[in-house]
Amino acid sequence: MRTILVQMENRRFTMQALHLALALARNQQAQVVLLRLIPVKHLGYLGTSLGQCEMSADEQAALRDYAATAEDYGMDITLRQMQCEDTLAAVTEAADYLDADVVFAQVRPSWLPYWQVFRRWWLEQQLALHGRQLYTLQTPPAAASHVPMITVKPARHSTIK
């Protein structure tokens, strides 16, 4: 069975991605997995109870909304939780572990120019190595879509006498 992985991020992103994932899953007879990433404060906490973090009331409410949305599509969703130090690396590891065919993930903006572009490219390359498709729901930066151009008016020919 095909698997579609949706990274739980902010509510707006997750709901948009979930709608797309559920529609895709329904058409392809795939399962949808929500991935909740739990950033750890110290690398030594990975894999221990010190790195665990209970879901907040907002996250629980959002999860109920996601389940209701899945029900509207006639689908089920599965929640997986994973501790991590780096969210993008965790997304690739989760995609490998779950053998996901499609991944919806968010690459967070950065204050460094083009760092977000690089991180998105890196994630796309890592997933593509295993034949996985990435969807970020982000529009490309304006600079990347801008094509420099000029308009040249036809020259007026004048005769010099």
C-alpha positions, -999 to 999 in steps of 0.1 A, spaced: 0 0 0 13 35 -9 20 59 20 16 97 20 35 114 48 23 148 62 45 167 86 25 183 114 36 219 114 15 250 120 -22 244 117 -27 262 84 0 243 66 -10 210 81 -47 214 71 -38 225 36 -14 196 31 -39 172 47 -66 181 23 -43 175 -7 -29 143 8 -63 129 16 -76 136 -20 -45 120 -34 -47 91 -10 -84 84 -19 -75 84 -56 -45 61 -52 -58 39 -24 -30 51 -1 -27 56 36 -20 90 52 4 93 81 7 125 102 42 130 115 46 150 147 82 160 152 94 166 188 126 187 189 149 178 217 168 204 237 200 182 239 212 154 216 216 132 246 178 132 251 171 115 218 154 82 223 148 88 260 118 99 281 136 132 287 131 140 250 93 132 251 69 161 251 32 157 256 8 172 231 -5 206 241 -42 213 242 -39 232 209 -22 202 193 -48 178 206 -76 201 192 -58 203 159 -55 165 158 -92 162 164 -98 186 135 -74 166 112 -92 134 121 -126 150 113 -113 162 80 -100 127 72 -135 113 81 -150 138 56 -129 122 29 -139 87 41 -102 81 51 -83 73 82 -51 89 93 -23 75 115 -2 96 139 35 89 143 57 108 167 94 112 164 121 130 185 146 150 164 174 175 164 169 186 128 134 186 114 143 181 78 167 152 85 139 137 106 114 140 77 138 121 54 143 94 81 106 91 87 99 88 50 125 60 47 111 42 78 75 44 66 85 39 29 64 70 20 59 77 -17 48 113 -12 59 138 15 43 170 25 68 190 46 74 226 54 108 242 51 109 271 76 119 306 65 154 317 74 169 351 79 198 341 57 191 348 20 187 316 0 191 293 30 155 283 28 160 276 -9 190 255 -2 173 235 26 143 229 3 166 217 -25 185 195 0 153 179 13 140 173 -23 173 157 -33 173 134 -2 138 123 -9 144 119 -47 172 95 -40 146 70 -29 120 79 -55 99 101 -31 80 132 -42 81 164 -21 54 190 -18 61 221 4 31 242 -6 54 272 -7 57 295 -36 92 300 -49 110 332 -39 104 362 -61 141 364 -69 140 328 -83 111 335 -106 123 369 -118 139 370 -152 159 401 -159 150 417 -192 150 450 -211 129 464 -238 146 480 -268 127 505 -289 134 504 -326 160 531 -335 149 560 -356 169 562 -387 178 597 -396 198 609 -425 225 634 -419 229 660 -445 
